[in-house]
Amino acid sequence: MRFRPIAALSAAAVTALLLAGCASGPGPDAEASPDPTIADLCAAAVDPGAASDAVSVEGEVGEASTATFTAPLEIDQLQATVIEEGSGDPVESGDLVSYALSAFSAETGEELGTAGYSDAPLLPAQISPDNPIGQILGCATTGTRVVAAFPASDTNPGEVYIFDLLSVVPDHATGDDQDPVEGMPEVELDSENVPSVTLPEGDMPTEFEKATLKKGDGEVVETGDAVLVQYHGVSWNSGEVFDQSWGAQPFSFTTGSGVVQGFTDAVVGETVGSQVIAVLPPSVAYGEGEINDENLTGQTLVFIVDILAAQPQVTQ
């Protein structure tokens, strides 16, 4: 996905553009991305320029800011100027980062909006040299503030963003372990927190079931929320792993749309930081019918889901 400046800033638009890749949902067609840890994130950072250097910023990191510059601001290429360095650790390629921003028109200097602050949180993004977050922030330390100047394109005018790098977010569930539920598949985690599943003997369940394996202390996920998760999917019919986000990148979706019903049911009512196991019969998975591996029709599925973050539904 190639980044374009956002003409009408909204949390949904920012998330869609900057999450850079979480497009394929739970199912047999999700593709793993290359291991991002081998890339040089520091070298990926774009250089400052006359446009980004010309912007004066007021406000504290972590709070919506104001930008002052002489408009119209001439921007010939993407530029980024660090205006305040944080005191945290440098981020690494593949990290999930929490960020916030304020956006301004390069033509008029008018504020277009803010996102990611306490009143409008954004889902964390996986930072890498190949996506806009990595190219703007590089290997910055948490607490860093950067001015990014975007040139006009065929579809969007030039814009100025003030980015705040807030924190690094765990890439796995961190909640407290819960007692196992009798009859549910057993789950083990390896040293990288990647799950594996052992199915119990006996008949496959015919009804949706779920259990909380780790209980997080974050916000409760509600229908309509955007959610960022790690997942591991196993077919009860074959015992094989058919898909997972582990080894690729976390998956984002909006509860109630874009995924099978059982996947939404697995996370709604749970808290951020939790790990959930859910058993999905065909009625809430990929439908009844002749069992096949191509589209998982007729199969009963088991998902292990780590809930990393949630973004409340935007109300007008």
GUFI-202772 format. One line per 8 residues: number of its first residue (from 1); their letters; for each residue x, y, z of N, C-alpha, C, CB. Coordinates in steps of 0.1 Angstrom, whole numbers, plus 2048, in hexadecimal, padded with zeros to 3 digits. Last residue first. Glycine has a CB too. Layout:
N
NUM> A> X/Y/Z/X/Y/Z/X/Y/Z/X/Y/Z | ...
% end
This chain:
316
316> QTVQPQAA> 730/864/898/72F/871/892/725/879/89B/72A/870/884 | 748/84F/8A6/73A/853/8A5/73A/861/8A1/733/851/8B3 | 75D/834/8A1/75C/843/8A0/74D/846/89E/765/848/894 | 763/81A/8B9/75C/81F/8AC/75B/82E/8AC/74E/818/8AB | 784/818/8C8/775/81A/8C8/76F/81F/8BB/771/823/8D3 | 79C/801/8C2/799/80F/8BF/789/811/8BF/79F/814/8B1 | 7B2/7EC/8D3/7A4/7EF/8CE/7A2/7FE/8CC/799/7E9/8D8 | 7CC/7D3/8D4/7C7/7E1/8D5/7B9/7E2/8CF/7D0/7EB/8CE
308> LIDVIFVL> 7D0/7B7/8D5/7DB/7C1/8D8/7D6/7CF/8DB/7E4/7C1/8CD | 7C6/799/8DE/7C0/7A6/8DB/7CA/7B1/8DF/7B2/7A8/8E3 | 7CC/77B/8CE/7D1/784/8D8/7CC/792/8D4/7E1/784/8D8 | 7BA/75D/8C9/7BB/76C/8C6/7C1/774/8D1/7AD/771/8C2 | 7B8/73F/8BA/7BE/746/8C5/7C0/754/8C2/7CC/73E/8CA | 79D/72D/8AC/7A6/739/8AB/7AB/73D/8B9/79E/745/8A5 | 793/712/89A/797/717/8A7/7A0/722/8A5/79E/70B/8AF | 776/708/886/783/70E/888/786/712/896/784/71B/87F
300> TQGTLNED> 768/6F0/872/768/6F6/87F/776/6FB/882/763/6EB/88A | 75D/6F3/84F/767/6EF/85A/765/6F7/867/775/6F3/855 | 74D/6FA/83B/74A/6EE/842/753/6EB/84E/749/6E3/839 | 766/70B/829/758/708/82A/756/6FA/832/751/707/81C | 780/712/824/77D/70E/831/76E/70C/833/782/718/83B | 789/715/80A/782/720/810/77D/71E/81E/777/725/807 | 799/6FE/807/79B/70A/7FF/795/716/805/795/708/7F1 | 792/6E7/814/79D/6EF/819/79F/6FC/812/7AA/6E7/819
292> NIEGEGYA> 770/6DD/81B/77C/6DF/812/786/6E8/818/778/6E4/804 | 751/6CE/81F/75E/6D2/826/769/6D2/81B/762/6C8/831 | 734/6DB/814/73E/6D0/812/74B/6D5/817/73F/6CC/803 | 724/6EF/82D/726/6EA/820/730/6DF/81F/72A/6F5/817 | 722/70E/840/720/700/83E/722/6FC/830/712/6FC/843 | 73B/727/846/72F/722/841/72E/713/840/72C/728/833 | 752/731/852/751/733/843/745/72B/83D/75D/72E/83D | 744/738/870/751/739/869/74E/73B/85A/759/72C/86C
284> VSPPLVAI> 72C/733/87B/732/740/87E/740/742/879/732/743/88E | 727/71A/871/71C/724/871/721/732/874/711/720/87B | 73D/709/876/73B/70F/869/731/71B/869/737/705/85F | 749/713/897/743/70A/88E/740/711/880/736/704/894 | 765/71E/8A7/75B/723/89D/756/717/895/761/72E/894 | 772/725/8C6/76F/71A/8BC/763/71E/8B4/76B/70C/8C4 | 78C/739/8D3/77E/738/8CE/77D/72C/8C4/77A/745/8C7 | 79F/747/8EC/79D/73B/8E3/78F/73A/8DF/7A3/72E/8E9
276> VQSGVTEG> 7B0/765/8F2/7A3/75E/8F2/7A5/752/8E8/798/767/8ED | 7C1/77C/906/7C2/771/8FC/7B6/768/8FD/7D0/769/8FE | 7C2/7A0/90C/7BD/792/90E/7C1/789/903/7AE/792/910 | 7C7/7B9/906/7D1/7B2/90D/7CE/7A4/910/7D4/7B9/91A | 7A6/7C5/909/7B3/7C7/902/7BE/7C1/90C/7B6/7D5/8FF | 78C/7AE/911/794/7BA/914/7A1/7B9/90C/797/7BB/922 | 76D/7A4/901/77A/7A1/907/782/7AE/909/782/797/8FF | 757/7AC/8F3/755/7A9/901/762/7A6/908/74C/79E/903
268> VVADTFGQ> 763/79D/8D5/759/7A6/8DB/756/7A2/8EA/74C/7A7/8D3 | 772/787/8CD/779/793/8D3/76F/79C/8DA/781/79A/8C9 | 762/773/8C2/76D/76F/8CB/773/77B/8D2/778/769/8C2 | 750/780/8B1/74B/77B/8BE/757/777/8C8/742/76F/8BC | 762/783/89B/75D/78F/8A3/758/78B/8B0/751/796/89B | 763/769/894/770/770/898/76C/77D/89F/778/773/88B | 74A/761/88E/750/75B/89A/75D/762/89E/753/74D/897 | 745/76E/876/73E/773/882/745/76D/88E/72F/76E/882
260> VVGSGTTF> 762/777/863/757/76E/866/752/772/874/75C/75F/865 | 767/79A/85A/76C/78D/85F/760/784/861/775/78F/86C | 75A/7B2/852/766/7AE/84C/76C/7A1/850/770/7B8/84E | 74A/7BB/871/74B/7BC/862/759/7B7/85E/749/7CA/85D | 74B/7B9/88C/73E/7B9/886/73E/7BA/877/737/7C5/88B | 768/7CC/892/75F/7C1/897/751/7C3/891/75E/7C1/8A6 | 77F/7D1/879/774/7D7/881/76A/7CD/885/76D/7E2/879 | 7A2/7C9/87C/795/7C7/876/78B/7CF/87F/791/7B8/875
252> SFPQAGWS> 7C4/7BF/878/7BA/7C9/87C/7AD/7C7/875/7BF/7D8/87B | 7DE/7AA/882/7D2/7AC/879/7C9/7B6/87F/7CB/79F/876 | 802/7AA/883/7F5/7AA/889/7EA/7AE/87F/7F5/7B3/895 | 814/797/86A/812/7A4/872/804/7A3/878/813/7B0/869 | 825/77C/86A/822/786/860/821/793/867/815/782/858 | 82A/76D/880/833/76C/875/830/775/86A/833/75E/870 | 807/76B/887/815/769/88C/81E/766/880/816/75E/896 | 7EF/768/87B/7F6/775/879/804/774/87E/7EF/780/880
244> QDFVEGSN> 7E6/74A/869/7E9/751/875/7F0/75E/871/7F2/749/87E | 7D5/72D/85D/7D9/73B/85B/7DD/740/869/7CD/743/855 | 7D3/712/861/7CF/717/854/7D3/725/852/7C0/715/852 | 7E1/6F7/871/7E1/706/871/7DE/70A/863/7EE/70C/876 | 7CE/6D9/873/7D9/6E1/86E/7D6/6F0/870/7DA/6DD/85F | 7B9/6C8/879/7C3/6CA/884/7CF/6D3/87F/7C9/6BD/888 | 7A4/6C5/869/7B0/6BF/865/7BB/6C0/86F/7B5/6C7/859 | 78E/6CF/879/78C/6C3/870/799/6BD/86C/785/6C7/863
236> WSVGHYQV> 796/6E5/885/793/6D9/88E/792/6CD/885/786/6DB/896 | 7B0/6F9/87A/7A4/6F2/876/7A2/6E6/87F/7A5/6ED/867 | 7BB/717/88A/7BD/708/888/7AF/702/884/7C2/701/895 | 7CC/736/88B/7C0/72E/888/7C3/720/884/7B9/735/87C | 7D4/750/89E/7D9/743/89A/7CD/73A/898/7E3/73D/8A5 | 7DB/774/89F/7D2/768/8A0/7D9/75C/89A/7C5/76B/898 | 7DC/794/8AF/7E4/788/8A9/7DA/77C/8AA/7F1/786/8B1 | 7CA/7B2/8A7/7CC/7A5/8AE/7D7/79D/8A7/7BF/79D/8AD
228> LVADGTEV> 7B8/7CF/8AC/7C5/7CA/8A7/7C8/7BD/8AE/7D0/7D4/8A8 | 799/7DD/8A2/7A0/7D4/8AB/7AD/7D0/8A4/798/7C8/8B0 | 77F/7F5/8A4/78A/7EF/89C/794/7E8/8A6/792/7FB/894 | 75D/7EE/8AF/76B/7F2/8B1/775/7ED/8A7/76F/7EE/8BF | 746/7E1/8A9/749/7EE/8A2/756/7F3/8A4/73F/7F8/8A5 | 741/7D5/8C9/73D/7D4/8BB/73F/7E1/8B4/72F/7CF/8B9 | 75D/7D9/8DF/74F/7DA/8DC/74D/7D9/8CD/749/7E7/8E1 | 774/7CF/8F7/772/7D0/8E9/762/7D0/8E7/779/7C5/8E1
220> VEGDGKKL> 77E/7E2/913/775/7D7/90E/773/7DA/900/768/7D6/916 | 7A0/7EB/919/792/7EE/916/78B/7E2/911/792/7FA/90C | 7B6/7D6/92E/7B3/7E1/925/7A4/7E3/923/7B9/7DF/918 | 7C0/7C1/93B/7BA/7CB/943/7B7/7D7/93B/7C3/7CF/94F | 7BB/79E/931/7C1/7AB/930/7BA/7B5/939/7C3/7B0/922 | 7BE/77D/938/7B5/788/93A/7BC/796/93B/7AD/786/947 | 7C2/761/924/7C9/76C/92B/7BF/777/92C/7D6/770/924 | 7AD/751/91B/7B9/74B/920/7C1/754/928/7C1/745/914
212> TAKEFETP> 78B/74F/91A/795/758/91C/7A1/751/922/791/764/925 | 779/73D/902/77E/73E/90F/789/748/90F/782/730/915 | 75C/733/8EE/768/73A/8F0/76C/73A/8FF/767/749/8EB | 748/723/8D5/74D/723/8E2/75A/72C/8E3/751/715/8E7 | 72D/71B/8C1/738/725/8C3/73B/724/8D2/734/733/8BF | 725/6F8/8BD/722/706/8C0/72E/70E/8C2/719/706/8CD | 730/6E0/8B8/726/6E4/8AE/721/6F2/8B1/71B/6DB/8AD | 751/6D2/8BD/745/6DA/8C1/73C/6DE/8B6/74A/6E6/8C9
204> MDGEPLTV> 759/6B0/8B2/75A/6BF/8B1/74E/6C6/8B7/75C/6C2/8A2 | 75D/695/8C9/756/69C/8BF/759/6AB/8BE/747/69A/8C0 | 77F/68B/8D4/770/68C/8D4/76A/694/8C9/76C/692/8E1 | 79C/69C/8E2/795/691/8DB/786/692/8DC/79A/683/8E1 | 7A6/6BE/8DC/7A2/6B3/8E5/79C/6A8/8DC/798/6B7/8EF | 7C3/6CB/8CC/7B5/6C9/8CC/7B1/6BD/8D5/7AF/6C7/8BD | 7DB/6E2/8D4/7D8/6D4/8D4/7C9/6D2/8D5/7E0/6CD/8E0 | 7EC/6FD/8C4/7DF/6F7/8C9/7DF/6E8/8C9/7D3/6FD/8C1
196> SPVNESDL> 802/718/8CB/7FF/70B/8C4/7F3/705/8CB/80C/702/8C4 | 80B/73B/8C9/804/730/8CE/804/723/8C5/7F6/734/8D0 | 828/74E/8D0/820/748/8C5/818/73C/8CA/829/745/8B9 | 839/758/8E2/82B/75A/8E5/822/755/8DA/828/768/8E8 | 853/751/8DE/84F/75D/8D8/840/760/8D9/852/75C/8C9 | 854/738/8EB/85C/743/8F1/859/751/8EA/86B/741/8EF | 832/72D/8E7/840/72B/8E6/847/738/8EC/845/728/8D8 | 815/721/8F9/81C/72C/8F2/82B/72A/8F2/81A/73A/8FA
188> EVEPMGEV> 7F9/70C/8F4/807/70E/8F9/80D/719/8F2/810/701/8F8 | 7D9/701/8FB/7E1/70B/8F4/7EF/70C/8FC/7DA/719/8F4 | 7C0/6E9/8F5/7CB/6EE/8FD/7D4/6F7/8F5/7D3/6E2/903 | 79C/6EE/8EF/7AA/6EA/8EB/7B4/6F0/8F4/7AC/6EF/8DC | 785/6E7/90A/78A/6F0/8FF/798/6EB/8FB/78B/6FE/904 | 77F/6D6/91F/779/6D3/912/77E/6DC/907/76B/6D4/912 | 780/6EF/938/780/6E1/935/779/6DF/927/778/6D9/93F | 795/70B/936/787/706/935/787/6F8/930/77E/70F/92C
180> PDQDDGTA> 7AF/715/94C/7AA/70F/93F/79C/70B/941/7B3/704/93B | 7B1/735/95C/7AF/726/95D/7AA/721/950/7A6/723/969 | 7C6/74E/94E/7B9/74A/953/7B9/73A/954/7AE/74F/94B | 7E1/766/952/7DC/758/94E/7CF/755/955/7E7/74E/951 | 7DC/788/94A/7DF/77E/954/7D9/770/94F/7D8/782/962 | 7E9/796/92B/7E0/795/936/7E4/789/93F/7D2/793/932 | 7F6/79A/913/7FE/79C/920/7F5/79A/92C/805/7A9/920 | 7F8/78F/8F2/7F0/791/8FE/7F8/791/90A/7E5/786/8FF
172> HDPVVSLL> 810/7A0/8DD/809/794/8E2/801/798/8EE/813/789/8E5 | 820/7B6/8D8/81A/7AF/8CD/813/7A2/8D0/825/7AC/8C3 | 81D/7D4/8EB/820/7C6/8EA/819/7C0/8DE/81C/7BF/8F7 | 826/7F3/8DD/81B/7EB/8E2/81F/7DC/8E1/80E/7EE/8DB | 838/810/8E5/838/803/8DE/82E/7FA/8E5/847/7FD/8DE | 82C/832/8E2/830/827/8E9/832/81B/8E0/827/823/8F5 | 82A/84B/8D2/826/84A/8E0/82C/83E/8E8/817/849/8E1 | 835/862/8BD/837/854/8C0/835/851/8CF/846/84F/8BB
164> DFIYVEGP> 822/879/8AC/827/876/8B9/829/867/8BA/81E/87C/8C4 | 824/88E/88F/823/880/895/829/87F/8A3/82A/876/88B | 814/8A4/87E/81C/8A4/88A/81A/896/890/819/8B0/894 | 813/8A9/85B/80F/8A2/866/819/8A4/871/80E/892/863 | 807/8BC/840/811/8BB/84A/80C/8B4/856/816/8CA/84F | 801/8B7/81C/7FD/8B8/82A/809/8B7/834/7F4/8AD/82D | 7F5/8BE/7FB/800/8BD/805/7FB/8BF/813/80B/8C7/802 | 7D8/8AC/7F0/7E0/8B8/7F1/7EC/8B6/7FB/7D8/8C4/7F6
156> NTDSAPFA> 7D3/88F/7DB/7D3/896/7E8/7DC/8A2/7E9/7D7/88C/7F3 | 7D5/884/7C2/7C8/883/7C9/7C7/88B/7D6/7C5/875/7CB | 7EF/888/7B9/7E4/88A/7B0/7D6/88A/7B6/7E4/87F/7A5 | 7FD/899/7D6/7FD/88E/7CC/7F1/891/7C2/7FB/880/7D3 | 813/8AE/7E8/807/8AC/7E2/808/8A0/7D8/801/8B8/7DB | 829/8A1/802/827/8A9/7F6/819/8A5/7F0/831/8A6/7EB | 829/8A4/825/826/89B/81A/823/8A4/80D/81A/893/81D | 83E/8A5/840/838/8AE/836/836/8A5/829/841/8BA/832
148> AVVRTGTT> 83E/8A0/863/83E/89A/856/837/8A3/84B/838/88B/856 | 84E/8A4/881/846/8AB/876/849/8A4/869/84A/8BB/875 | 84D/890/89E/853/893/891/849/89B/888/856/885/88A | 857/888/8BE/84D/88F/8B6/854/893/8A9/848/89C/8BD | 85B/86C/8D4/861/875/8CA/855/87B/8C2/86A/86D/8C0 | 853/858/8E6/853/866/8EA/858/870/8E0/85B/867/8F7 | 86B/840/8DD/85E/843/8E1/85E/851/8E8/858/838/8EA | 883/848/8C3/880/844/8D1/872/848/8D4/88A/84A/8DB
140> ACGLIQGI> 884/83D/8A1/883/847/8AB/880/841/8B9/878/851/8A8 | 88C/832/889/88F/82B/895/88E/834/8A1/89C/823/895 | 873/841/875/880/83A/876/881/832/883/88B/843/874 | 85C/850/871/862/850/87E/870/849/87F/859/849/887 | 857/84F/855/856/85B/85C/85E/85B/869/847/85F/85E | 85B/834/84E/862/83E/847/861/84C/84D/85C/83F/839 | 849/827/860/858/825/861/860/830/85A/85B/818/85C | 831/831/857/835/833/865/844/832/866/82E/82A/86F
132> PNDPSIQA> 82F/827/83C/831/836/83F/836/839/84D/824/83C/83D | 844/809/837/837/810/839/83A/81F/83D/82E/809/843 | 85D/7FD/836/854/7FD/82A/847/804/82B/852/7EF/826 | 86A/7FC/84E/86F/805/844/866/806/837/87D/800/83F | 84F/7FB/867/859/7F4/85E/85E/7FE/854/853/7E8/857 | 839/7F6/881/842/7FF/87B/84C/7F7/873/849/808/885 | 817/7F1/884/824/7EA/884/82E/7F2/87B/823/7DB/87E | 803/806/899/808/802/88B/815/7FA/88D/80A/80E/882
124> PLLPADSY> 7E6/806/8AE/7F5/806/8AC/7F8/801/89E/7FC/7FD/8B6 | 7C9/819/8A7/7CF/80C/8A8/7DE/80E/8A7/7CA/802/89F | 7C4/838/8B8/7C6/831/8AC/7CC/823/8AF/7D0/838/8A2 | 7AC/84B/8CC/7B8/843/8CA/7B8/83C/8BD/7B8/838/8D5 | 7A1/866/8D3/79F/860/8C6/7AB/856/8C4/79E/86A/8BA | 7A7/872/8EB/799/872/8E7/796/86B/8DA/794/880/8E6 | 7C3/86F/8EE/7BA/868/8F7/7AB/868/8F3/7BB/86F/904 | 7CE/86C/8CB/7CF/871/8D9/7C4/86B/8E1/7CE/881/8D9
116> GATGLEEG> 7C8/863/8B2/7D2/85C/8BA/7D4/860/8C8/7DF/85C/8B3 | 7C5/881/89F/7C2/873/8A1/7CC/86D/8AA/7C0/86B/894 | 7B8/8A0/891/7C1/898/89A/7BC/88A/89B/7C3/89F/8A8 | 7B5/8B6/875/7B0/8AD/87F/7BC/8A7/887/7A7/8A3/879 | 7BE/8CB/866/7B4/8C2/860/7AE/8B8/86A/7BB/8BA/855 | 7C4/8ED/869/7C4/8E0/86F/7BA/8D7/869/7C2/8E1/87F | 7D2/900/84E/7C7/8FC/856/7C8/8EF/85D/7BA/8FD/84E | 7E5/907/83D/7E9/907/84B/7DE/903/854/7EF/914/84F
108> TEASFASL> 7E0/906/821/7DA/911/829/7DF/912/838/7CB/90F/82A | 7F0/8F2/816/7EB/8FD/80E/7E7/909/816/7E0/8F9/805 | 7F4/8DE/828/800/8E6/824/7FC/8F2/81C/809/8DD/81C | 7DE/8D9/843/7DF/8DB/835/7EC/8E3/832/7D3/8E3/830 | 7E7/8C2/85D/7E5/8CF/859/7E6/8D0/849/7EF/8D9/85F | 7E2/8AC/879/7E4/8AE/86B/7E0/8BC/867/7DD/8A3/863 | 7F1/89A/893/7E9/8A5/890/7EC/8A8/881/7EC/8B2/899 | 7F2/878/8A2/7F6/883/899/7EC/88E/898/7F8/87D/88B
100> AYSVLDGS> 801/85D/8B3/7F7/866/8B1/7FB/871/8A8/7F2/86C/8BF | 807/839/8BA/80B/847/8B5/7FF/850/8B4/812/846/8A7 | 817/81B/8C3/80B/824/8C5/810/832/8C1/806/823/8D4 | 825/801/8B0/826/80E/8B6/819/815/8B7/830/817/8AF | 834/7E3/8AF/827/7E9/8AF/828/7F6/8B6/81C/7E0/8B4 | 852/7DB/89D/84B/7DF/8A9/83D/7E5/8A6/853/7EA/8B1 | 85E/7D8/885/855/7CD/889/84D/7D1/896/85C/7C1/88B | 87C/7E8/88D/873/7E3/882/86B/7D7/887/87B/7E0/876
92> EVPDGSGE> 87B/7F9/8AD/881/7EF/8A3/877/7EB/899/886/7E3/8AB | 880/818/8BD/877/80E/8B8/87F/805/8AE/86A/814/8B2 | 894/820/8D9/892/821/8CB/889/815/8C7/89F/820/8C3 | 884/828/8F9/88D/81F/8F1/88A/821/8E2/88C/811/8F5 | 87F/84A/903/87D/83C/903/887/835/8FB/86F/838/8FF | 880/865/900/88A/85F/909/888/850/90A/888/866/917 | 87D/876/8E0/878/870/8EC/883/869/8F4/86E/865/8E9 | 884/895/8D2/888/887/8D3/882/882/8E0/897/886/8D2
84> EIVTAQLQ> 873/8AB/8BD/875/8A7/8CB/878/898/8CC/869/8AB/8D4 | 874/8AD/8A2/874/8B9/8AA/875/8B7/8B9/867/8C1/8A7 | 880/89F/885/87E/89D/893/87E/8AA/89B/888/892/898 | 870/8A2/866/879/8A8/86F/876/8A5/87D/879/8B8/86D | 86C/895/846/869/893/854/874/899/85D/867/884/857 | 85D/895/826/867/899/82F/863/897/83D/86B/8A8/82C | 855/88C/805/853/889/812/85F/88D/81B/84F/87A/814 | 85A/8A9/7EF/85B/89B/7F2/858/899/801/869/895/7EE
76> DIELPATF> 854/8C4/7ED/857/8BD/7E1/859/8AE/7E3/864/8C3/7DC | 83F/8DC/7F8/844/8CF/7FC/847/8C7/7F0/83A/8C7/806 | 838/8FC/804/83D/8F4/7F8/844/8E7/7FD/847/8FD/7F0 | 81C/907/814/829/901/816/82D/8F8/80A/829/8F8/823 | 80B/926/80E/80C/917/80C/81B/913/80E/807/914/7FE | 814/92B/831/80C/924/827/80B/92C/81A/7FF/91F/82C | 82C/928/849/827/931/83E/821/929/833/833/93A/839 | 820/918/867/829/919/85C/823/923/852/82C/90B/855
68> TATSAEGV> 81A/906/884/81A/913/87E/824/913/873/81D/91F/888 | 805/8EF/894/810/8F1/88B/80F/8FF/885/811/8E6/881 | 7FC/8E1/8B4/7FA/8EB/8A9/806/8ED/8A1/7F4/8F8/8B0 | 7F2/8C0/8C0/7FB/8CB/8BE/7F6/8D5/8B4/809/8C7/8BA | 7E6/8AB/8DA/7E4/8B1/8CC/7EC/8BE/8CB/7D5/8B4/8CA | 7FF/89A/8ED/7F3/8A2/8EC/7F2/8A8/8DE/7F4/8AE/8F7 | 816/88D/8EA/80B/885/8F0/7FE/88D/8F1/80F/881/8FE | 82B/8A8/8F0/82A/89B/8EA/81F/893/8F2/837/894/8EA
60> EGEVSVAD> 81A/8C8/8F2/822/8BE/8F8/820/8B1/8F0/81E/8BC/907 | 81D/8E5/8DD/815/8DB/8E4/81F/8D0/8E8/80B/8D5/8DB | 825/8F1/8BC/822/8F4/8CB/81A/8E9/8D0/81B/901/8CC | 83C/8F3/8A2/832/8EC/8A9/831/8F0/8B8/835/8DD/8A8 | 844/8FF/882/845/901/891/83A/8FA/897/846/910/894 | 853/8F5/864/847/8F4/86D/84B/8F6/87B/840/8E7/86A | 869/8F4/855/863/901/856/857/901/85F/85E/905/848 | 872/8DA/852/879/8E3/85B/872/8F0/85E/887/8E5/856
52> SAAGPDVA> 861/8D1/83E/85F/8CC/84C/866/8D4/856/863/8BD/84D | 86C/8E1/829/85E/8E2/82D/85C/8DD/83B/855/8D9/823 | 887/8DA/826/883/8E8/829/875/8E9/82E/885/8F0/81C | 88A/8BA/838/88B/8C3/82D/886/8D1/830/883/8BE/821 | 897/89B/844/890/8A8/846/892/8B0/83A/895/8AF/853 | 894/87B/834/89C/886/839/893/892/83B/8A6/88A/82E | 884/85D/840/886/867/836/88D/873/83C/878/86B/830 | 891/83E/84D/88B/84B/850/88E/855/845/890/850/85D
44> AACLDAIT> 89F/827/847/893/82A/840/88D/838/842/888/81F/843 | 8B4/825/858/8B7/829/84B/8AA/82D/843/8BF/81F/844 | 8A6/81A/86F/8AC/827/86F/8AF/82D/862/8B9/827/877 | 89F/801/866/894/80B/868/89A/819/869/88D/808/875 | 8A9/7EA/852/8AF/7F5/859/8A5/800/85B/8BD/7F9/853 | 89C/7C9/855/89D/7D5/84E/8A3/7E0/858/890/7DA/849 | 897/7B2/863/8A4/7B3/85D/8A6/7C0/856/8A5/7A7/853 | 87D/7B2/86E/888/7B5/877/895/7B7/870/889/7AB/881
36> PDPSAEAD> 868/7AA/85E/86C/7B8/85D/878/7BB/865/861/7C1/862 | 864/78F/849/869/793/856/86E/7A1/856/873/789/85B | 84A/795/831/858/792/834/85B/796/843/862/798/82B | 829/789/839/832/793/834/840/790/838/82E/7A1/839 | 812/76F/830/81D/774/839/825/77F/832/825/769/83F | 7F1/773/826/7FE/770/822/808/776/82D/801/776/815 | 7D1/762/828/7DA/76C/82D/7E9/769/82A/7D8/76E/83D | 7C0/74E/820/7C7/756/815/7D0/761/81B/7BD/75D/80D
28> PGPGSACG> 7B0/741/832/7BB/73A/82C/7C4/742/822/7B6/72E/824 | 7AA/757/84E/7A5/74E/843/7B2/749/83C/79C/756/839 | 7A6/776/85A/7A7/769/85E/7A2/760/853/7A1/766/86B | 7B0/78E/83F/7AA/78A/84C/7AC/77B/84F/79B/78D/84C | 7C6/7A6/833/7C1/799/832/7BC/794/83F/7CB/78F/82C | 7D1/7BE/83B/7C5/7BE/832/7BE/7B0/831/7C8/7C3/825 | 7E6/7CF/848/7DD/7C5/84E/7D0/7C4/847/7DB/7C9/85D | 7F6/7E3/83A/7F6/7D5/836/7EC/7CD/83D/803/7D0/83A
20> ALLLATVA> 7F8/7FD/848/801/7F8/83E/801/7E9/83D/80F/7FC/840 | 7EE/80E/85A/7F0/801/85F/7F8/7F8/854/7E3/7FA/862 | 7E9/826/84C/7F6/824/853/7F8/817/859/7F7/82E/85E | 7D0/825/840/7DC/828/838/7E8/825/83F/7DC/837/835 | 7BD/81E/854/7BD/817/847/7CA/819/840/7B2/81B/83F | 7C3/832/868/7C5/824/86A/7C6/81C/85D/7BA/81E/873 | 7BA/849/85A/7C8/848/85F/7CB/839/861/7CB/84F/86C | 79F/844/857/7A8/846/84B/7B7/844/84F/7A6/853/845
12> AASLAAIP> 796/842/871/795/836/868/79E/838/85C/786/835/863 | 79B/85B/87B/7A2/850/881/7A1/844/878/79C/84D/88E | 7A1/873/861/798/86C/86A/79F/860/86F/78B/867/862 | 7A5/88F/84C/7AA/887/856/79F/880/85F/7B4/88E/860 | 7A4/892/82C/79B/894/837/79E/88A/842/78C/892/832 | 7BD/88B/81F/7B6/898/81D/7AC/89B/828/7AF/898/80F | 7DA/87D/827/7CC/87C/82A/7C6/88A/829/7CA/876/838 | 7F3/873/810/7EF/87B/81A/7DF/87B/81C/7F3/88A/818
4> RFRM> 7F9/850/80A/7F5/85D/805/7F0/866/810/7E9/85C/7FA | 80E/834/806/808/83E/80F/804/84A/807/811/842/81A | 807/816/7F7/80E/822/7F6/807/82D/7FE/811/826/7E8 | 808/7F4/800/800/800/800/809/80C/800/7F7/800/80C
% end
